[in-house]
Amino acid sequence: MRLKKAVMGMCVFGLGLAVLTGCGGSDSSKEEQAAESGMPEELNVQFVPTNNDGSMQAKAKPFAEYLTEKLGTTVNVTLATDYSTIVEAMASGQVDIGIMPPAAYVQARDMGAAEALLTSELGAYDRETGLPLEGEMTGTFKGEILVRSDSDIQSLEDLKGKKIATLSPNSASGYIYPVAEMKDAGIDPVTDCTLTTVNDIPSEMTAVLNGQQDACFVFEGARNVFKSSFSDYDLMQDLRVLYLTEGDIPNDAIAVQPDMDPALKEKVKEVFLNMANDEDGAEAMTLWNHLGYTEVSESAYDTIRDYTEKAAE
Protein backbone atom coordinates (compact mmCIF):
# COMPACT_ATOMS: atom_id res chain seq x y z
CA MET A 1 0.00 0.00 0.00
CA ARG A 2 2.77 2.42 0.89
CA LEU A 3 4.58 1.59 -2.35
CA LYS A 4 1.41 2.18 -4.36
CA LYS A 5 0.90 5.57 -2.75
CA ALA A 6 4.49 6.51 -3.40
CA VAL A 7 4.21 5.58 -7.08
CA MET A 8 0.96 7.52 -7.42
CA GLY A 9 2.57 10.51 -5.74
CA MET A 10 5.48 10.42 -8.16
CA CYS A 11 3.07 10.24 -11.10
CA VAL A 12 1.07 13.24 -9.88
CA PHE A 13 4.28 15.18 -9.27
CA GLY A 14 5.53 14.27 -12.74
CA LEU A 15 2.23 15.29 -14.33
CA GLY A 16 2.27 18.60 -12.49
CA LEU A 17 5.84 19.23 -13.55
CA ALA A 18 4.93 18.45 -17.15
CA VAL A 19 2.00 20.87 -17.05
CA LEU A 20 4.13 23.60 -15.50
CA THR A 21 6.89 22.99 -17.99
CA GLY A 22 4.39 23.02 -20.83
CA CYS A 23 2.89 26.34 -19.72
CA GLY A 24 6.25 27.95 -19.17
CA GLY A 25 7.45 26.64 -22.53
CA SER A 26 4.44 28.19 -24.29
CA ASP A 27 5.25 31.65 -22.96
CA SER A 28 8.98 31.45 -23.36
CA SER A 29 8.92 29.94 -26.84
CA LYS A 30 7.08 32.83 -28.50
CA GLU A 31 10.32 34.41 -29.62
CA GLU A 32 11.57 31.02 -30.84
CA GLN A 33 8.35 30.41 -32.75
CA ALA A 34 8.63 33.84 -34.37
CA ALA A 35 12.22 33.13 -35.33
CA GLU A 36 11.31 29.72 -36.77
CA SER A 37 8.49 31.20 -38.83
CA GLY A 38 10.78 33.90 -40.23
CA MET A 39 8.64 36.59 -38.58
CA PRO A 40 10.58 39.24 -36.64
CA GLU A 41 9.59 40.09 -33.08
CA GLU A 42 8.40 43.49 -34.25
CA LEU A 43 8.05 45.61 -37.38
CA ASN A 44 8.34 49.37 -37.69
CA VAL A 45 6.03 51.17 -40.10
CA GLN A 46 6.17 54.86 -40.98
CA PHE A 47 4.15 57.23 -43.14
CA VAL A 48 4.09 60.93 -43.99
CA PRO A 49 0.97 62.72 -42.64
CA THR A 50 -1.00 64.96 -45.00
CA ASN A 51 -1.75 67.37 -42.16
CA ASN A 52 -0.34 68.16 -38.75
CA ASP A 53 -3.51 68.74 -36.71
CA GLY A 54 -3.01 65.60 -34.63
CA SER A 55 -5.83 63.62 -36.24
CA MET A 56 -3.47 61.29 -38.09
CA GLN A 57 -1.47 60.61 -34.94
CA ALA A 58 -4.67 59.50 -33.25
CA LYS A 59 -5.40 57.05 -36.07
CA ALA A 60 -1.90 55.59 -36.04
CA LYS A 61 -2.61 53.42 -32.97
CA PRO A 62 -5.61 51.53 -34.40
CA PHE A 63 -3.67 51.10 -37.64
CA ALA A 64 -0.79 49.56 -35.67
CA GLU A 65 -3.24 47.25 -33.89
CA TYR A 66 -4.74 46.22 -37.23
CA LEU A 67 -1.34 45.35 -38.73
CA THR A 68 -0.30 43.57 -35.53
CA GLU A 69 -3.34 41.30 -35.78
CA LYS A 70 -2.98 40.61 -39.49
CA LEU A 71 0.79 40.11 -39.57
CA GLY A 72 1.00 38.18 -36.31
CA THR A 73 3.78 40.25 -34.79
CA THR A 74 4.04 43.55 -32.92
CA VAL A 75 3.84 46.49 -35.31
CA ASN A 76 4.88 50.02 -34.33
CA VAL A 77 3.55 52.87 -36.46
CA THR A 78 5.18 56.31 -36.47
CA LEU A 79 4.67 59.52 -38.41
CA ALA A 80 7.53 61.05 -40.37
CA THR A 81 8.09 64.73 -39.67
CA ASP A 82 8.56 65.42 -43.40
CA TYR A 83 9.35 63.79 -46.71
CA SER A 84 13.10 63.56 -46.11
CA THR A 85 12.83 61.84 -42.71
CA ILE A 86 11.03 58.79 -44.08
CA VAL A 87 13.80 58.43 -46.67
CA GLU A 88 16.42 58.68 -43.93
CA ALA A 89 14.52 56.18 -41.77
CA MET A 90 14.40 53.64 -44.60
CA ALA A 91 18.06 54.22 -45.47
CA SER A 92 19.17 53.72 -41.85
CA GLY A 93 17.06 50.58 -41.43
CA GLN A 94 14.97 52.12 -38.66
CA VAL A 95 11.78 51.50 -40.65
CA ASP A 96 10.80 48.15 -42.18
CA ILE A 97 7.72 49.27 -44.10
CA GLY A 98 7.21 52.76 -45.49
CA ILE A 99 3.97 54.13 -46.90
CA MET A 100 5.86 56.52 -49.09
CA PRO A 101 4.92 59.51 -51.22
CA PRO A 102 6.15 58.92 -54.78
CA ALA A 103 9.16 61.25 -54.84
CA ALA A 104 10.33 60.07 -51.43
CA TYR A 105 10.05 56.47 -52.60
CA VAL A 106 12.14 57.11 -55.73
CA GLN A 107 14.82 58.80 -53.64
CA ALA A 108 14.95 55.87 -51.21
CA ARG A 109 14.83 53.33 -54.05
CA ASP A 110 17.76 54.96 -55.81
CA MET A 111 19.70 54.69 -52.56
CA GLY A 112 18.97 50.96 -52.44
CA ALA A 113 16.87 51.49 -49.31
CA ALA A 114 13.35 50.68 -50.51
CA GLU A 115 11.50 48.20 -52.68
CA ALA A 116 7.89 48.83 -53.68
CA LEU A 117 5.54 45.90 -53.19
CA LEU A 118 2.36 47.72 -54.19
CA THR A 119 1.05 51.08 -55.25
CA SER A 120 -2.11 52.69 -53.89
CA GLU A 121 -5.32 53.46 -55.71
CA LEU A 122 -7.10 56.77 -55.22
CA GLY A 123 -10.50 58.08 -56.16
CA ALA A 124 -10.57 59.71 -59.59
CA TYR A 125 -11.73 63.31 -60.07
CA ASP A 126 -13.70 65.13 -62.73
CA ARG A 127 -11.22 67.65 -64.05
CA GLU A 128 -13.93 70.11 -65.01
CA THR A 129 -15.79 70.22 -61.69
CA GLY A 130 -13.06 69.05 -59.31
CA LEU A 131 -15.54 66.60 -57.78
CA PRO A 132 -14.95 62.88 -57.22
CA LEU A 133 -16.06 60.43 -59.91
CA GLU A 134 -18.15 57.91 -58.00
CA GLY A 135 -16.84 54.38 -58.17
CA GLU A 136 -13.77 55.25 -60.25
CA MET A 137 -10.21 54.70 -59.07
CA THR A 138 -6.85 55.69 -60.50
CA GLY A 139 -3.20 54.80 -60.00
CA THR A 140 -1.98 58.32 -60.75
CA PHE A 141 -2.92 61.90 -59.96
CA LYS A 142 -2.07 65.45 -61.00
CA GLY A 143 -0.59 68.40 -59.17
CA GLU A 144 -2.73 71.51 -58.79
CA ILE A 145 -1.93 75.18 -58.44
CA LEU A 146 -4.70 76.84 -56.45
CA VAL A 147 -5.57 80.55 -56.20
CA ARG A 148 -8.45 82.43 -54.64
CA SER A 149 -11.55 82.35 -56.80
CA ASP A 150 -11.60 86.17 -56.92
CA SER A 151 -7.90 86.44 -57.79
CA ASP A 152 -6.85 88.26 -60.95
CA ILE A 153 -4.27 85.54 -61.62
CA GLN A 154 -5.45 83.75 -64.75
CA SER A 155 -2.35 82.05 -66.14
CA LEU A 156 1.07 80.72 -65.13
CA GLU A 157 2.62 83.93 -66.48
CA ASP A 158 0.53 85.91 -64.00
CA LEU A 159 2.38 84.15 -61.17
CA LYS A 160 5.54 86.13 -61.85
CA GLY A 161 6.30 88.27 -58.83
CA LYS A 162 3.68 86.47 -56.74
CA LYS A 163 3.96 84.61 -53.44
CA ILE A 164 3.44 80.85 -53.59
CA ALA A 165 3.06 78.40 -50.70
CA THR A 166 4.70 75.03 -51.34
CA LEU A 167 5.41 71.80 -49.55
CA SER A 168 8.85 70.24 -49.17
CA PRO A 169 11.06 70.22 -52.28
CA ASN A 170 10.75 66.42 -52.01
CA SER A 171 6.99 66.55 -52.62
CA ALA A 172 5.93 65.61 -56.16
CA SER A 173 2.67 67.58 -56.30
CA GLY A 174 3.59 70.11 -53.62
CA TYR A 175 6.75 71.24 -55.38
CA ILE A 176 8.50 69.10 -58.02
CA TYR A 177 5.88 68.82 -60.78
CA PRO A 178 4.51 72.39 -60.71
CA VAL A 179 8.02 73.87 -60.48
CA ALA A 180 9.27 71.74 -63.38
CA GLU A 181 6.29 72.58 -65.60
CA MET A 182 6.46 76.28 -64.77
CA LYS A 183 10.11 76.21 -65.88
CA ASP A 184 9.05 74.49 -69.11
CA ALA A 185 6.59 77.37 -69.62
CA GLY A 186 9.37 79.93 -69.23
CA ILE A 187 8.71 80.92 -65.62
CA ASP A 188 11.25 80.01 -62.97
CA PRO A 189 9.30 80.11 -59.70
CA VAL A 190 12.54 79.98 -57.71
CA THR A 191 13.69 83.33 -59.11
CA ASP A 192 10.51 84.85 -60.57
CA CYS A 193 8.29 84.19 -57.53
CA THR A 194 8.61 84.09 -53.76
CA LEU A 195 8.29 80.51 -52.55
CA THR A 196 7.42 79.73 -48.94
CA THR A 197 7.59 76.16 -47.63
CA VAL A 198 4.82 75.24 -45.16
CA ASN A 199 4.13 72.09 -43.17
CA ASP A 200 0.97 70.75 -44.74
CA ILE A 201 -1.73 71.34 -47.33
CA PRO A 202 -4.39 72.86 -45.02
CA SER A 203 -1.77 75.47 -44.00
CA GLU A 204 -1.06 76.19 -47.66
CA MET A 205 -4.71 76.74 -48.47
CA THR A 206 -5.27 78.84 -45.35
CA ALA A 207 -2.41 81.13 -46.40
CA VAL A 208 -4.04 81.65 -49.81
CA LEU A 209 -7.51 82.17 -48.40
CA ASN A 210 -6.36 84.85 -45.95
CA GLY A 211 -4.23 86.63 -48.55
CA GLN A 212 -0.80 85.82 -47.11
CA GLN A 213 0.01 83.85 -50.27
CA ASP A 214 -1.24 84.28 -53.83
CA ALA A 215 -1.16 80.62 -54.81
CA CYS A 216 -0.23 77.17 -53.52
CA PHE A 217 0.91 73.82 -54.90
CA VAL A 218 -1.26 70.85 -53.82
CA PHE A 219 -2.37 67.44 -55.03
CA GLU A 220 -5.38 66.94 -57.24
CA GLY A 221 -8.59 66.86 -55.24
CA ALA A 222 -7.11 68.59 -52.19
CA ARG A 223 -10.07 70.98 -51.92
CA ASN A 224 -12.47 68.06 -51.68
CA VAL A 225 -10.27 66.07 -49.27
CA PHE A 226 -9.83 68.91 -46.78
CA LYS A 227 -13.14 70.75 -47.14
CA SER A 228 -14.42 69.46 -43.79
CA SER A 229 -11.42 71.09 -42.05
CA PHE A 230 -12.55 74.59 -43.06
CA SER A 231 -15.72 75.63 -41.28
CA ASP A 232 -15.43 79.27 -42.35
CA TYR A 233 -14.82 78.59 -46.04
CA ASP A 234 -16.28 76.61 -48.90
CA LEU A 235 -13.09 75.42 -50.53
CA MET A 236 -14.81 74.40 -53.75
CA GLN A 237 -16.18 77.92 -54.09
CA ASP A 238 -13.45 80.04 -52.52
CA LEU A 239 -10.47 78.43 -54.26
CA ARG A 240 -10.09 77.57 -57.94
CA VAL A 241 -7.66 75.49 -59.92
CA LEU A 242 -5.37 77.75 -61.92
CA TYR A 243 -3.31 74.93 -63.35
CA LEU A 244 -3.34 71.15 -63.47
CA THR A 245 0.01 69.51 -64.20
CA GLU A 246 0.34 67.75 -67.54
CA GLY A 247 2.46 65.01 -66.00
CA ASP A 248 0.81 62.16 -64.16
CA ILE A 249 2.19 61.42 -60.69
CA PRO A 250 2.18 57.81 -59.49
CA ASN A 251 0.42 57.18 -56.20
CA ASP A 252 2.04 56.29 -52.87
CA ALA A 253 4.19 53.17 -52.70
CA ILE A 254 3.94 50.46 -50.07
CA ALA A 255 7.68 49.89 -49.75
CA VAL A 256 9.83 47.58 -47.65
CA GLN A 257 13.48 47.07 -46.92
CA PRO A 258 14.97 45.30 -49.98
CA ASP A 259 16.59 42.60 -47.81
CA MET A 260 13.34 41.70 -46.03
CA ASP A 261 12.65 37.97 -45.91
CA PRO A 262 10.76 37.00 -49.11
CA ALA A 263 8.06 35.18 -47.16
CA LEU A 264 7.47 38.25 -45.02
CA LYS A 265 7.28 40.45 -48.13
CA GLU A 266 4.53 38.21 -49.45
CA LYS A 267 2.70 38.37 -46.12
CA VAL A 268 2.86 42.18 -46.06
CA LYS A 269 1.70 42.29 -49.67
CA GLU A 270 -1.23 39.98 -48.90
CA VAL A 271 -2.34 42.05 -45.92
CA PHE A 272 -2.38 45.31 -47.91
CA LEU A 273 -4.08 43.72 -50.94
CA ASN A 274 -6.90 42.49 -48.69
CA MET A 275 -7.19 45.67 -46.65
CA ALA A 276 -10.12 47.04 -48.62
CA ASN A 277 -12.10 43.87 -48.03
CA ASP A 278 -12.80 44.35 -44.32
CA GLU A 279 -14.18 47.25 -42.31
CA ASP A 280 -11.12 47.81 -40.14
CA GLY A 281 -8.80 47.72 -43.13
CA ALA A 282 -10.92 50.18 -45.09
CA GLU A 283 -10.92 52.49 -42.06
CA ALA A 284 -7.12 52.24 -41.82
CA MET A 285 -6.74 53.33 -45.45
CA THR A 286 -8.59 56.58 -44.80
CA LEU A 287 -5.33 57.84 -43.27
CA TRP A 288 -4.18 58.56 -46.83
CA ASN A 289 -7.48 58.40 -48.74
CA HIS A 290 -6.36 55.13 -50.27
CA LEU A 291 -9.14 52.99 -51.70
CA GLY A 292 -7.09 49.90 -52.43
CA TYR A 293 -3.72 48.57 -53.57
CA THR A 294 -2.48 47.02 -56.77
CA GLU A 295 0.65 45.60 -58.35
CA VAL A 296 3.38 48.17 -58.80
CA SER A 297 4.95 49.29 -62.07
CA GLU A 298 8.43 50.65 -61.37
CA SER A 299 8.51 52.39 -64.75
CA ALA A 300 5.69 54.66 -63.56
CA TYR A 301 7.96 55.98 -60.83
CA ASP A 302 10.88 56.56 -63.22
CA THR A 303 9.26 59.71 -64.59
CA ILE A 304 9.64 61.36 -61.20
CA ARG A 305 13.42 61.37 -61.58
CA ASP A 306 13.15 63.46 -64.78
CA TYR A 307 10.83 65.94 -63.09
CA THR A 308 13.06 66.14 -60.03
CA GLU A 309 16.08 66.97 -62.16
CA LYS A 310 14.14 69.65 -64.05
CA ALA A 311 12.86 71.22 -60.84
CA ALA A 312 16.38 71.32 -59.40
CA GLU A 313 17.98 73.01 -62.44
Steps between C-alpha positions, in 0.01 A plus 500: 500500500777742589681417176183559299449839661859594435472407132175694466661799668791491258259482206300800622821694561625409153170602341504831684857563394409422140207742510713773655776439251250503216350832611836661555620369164199655324581846633873480460494349152316789334824658388625161378178439309528843338859429404409159356218648294729770360286769665694765694401585856381840383465712187529876469269680259514869412298737284494870415188679635303724264425741784641579841183558704550186708218302339736267315700432815180389669427255218850354503429283807200311357694457176788346697255269678350397166840413350604322820196273475536431129877450492521307826778707652526830687480794261604853598367785287663844499449821306786653304556868570547569127579337169875477560473328840320195363777464241762525774310250716488246217866558413611450862289186542291654777181438301402165347192612308449849361176637359689739281406799287623441144801733494617382841472140383709564187768669709513207743488246216793663324694473825427127512290553813148419380315252283139563400265207549182682400369836394184661636179577318322831549160631406493663157384860452303682234748752368229746404314511832773383738252255653559128556389255231291248691631147483807587292856445618836599357865411550622852425406858579585855396648795683286811538580867535223666699413871525212688656190492284495882488870527413605682184758228433382321187810330361842367601655821365291698748685324783816698432576714802238320709528314830448124485462255789664163436571177679844344538721498189469120527124513439394406146174697486592753768816613324675286236238472224363857507851648523625287210202584278517870583865493389394328177254788449778756539434599861754409765305510827824487699615835360182652354278434804532490877468142621413422861517143631223408747431185699184366343230559241234652731762761602571572134135555419444710812786729395337552159153552641615768745713678240843419644581303184375543144508134402593155629614165362283203608389159379199450279179492700648673805204739527260208524720301741544784749169684464372371835800663674387850399183604678529864393561432131354302214819381337328398178363852466773712657798339326538414132743292302729726300706218357497122488835336427533324166712226654335215684638426847499139620324437829662411833715188517475229763874443532715269710865449573649323194662230717175410678431127512311403180230318695441807714481720189225276368317516833516881506384511139207269577389707798496826301330341197218377725471818704207637303302183559430548871362790701806556717732491201288746304500731803880475524538609137315825565826626653615572144170484309612173347222286357705191427837367386624345180813358342773757455657612173848636570508674162218727619727632773792558261338815363538665839878501462473709180268748669723520806802583287306768311372657821852510644660669196 
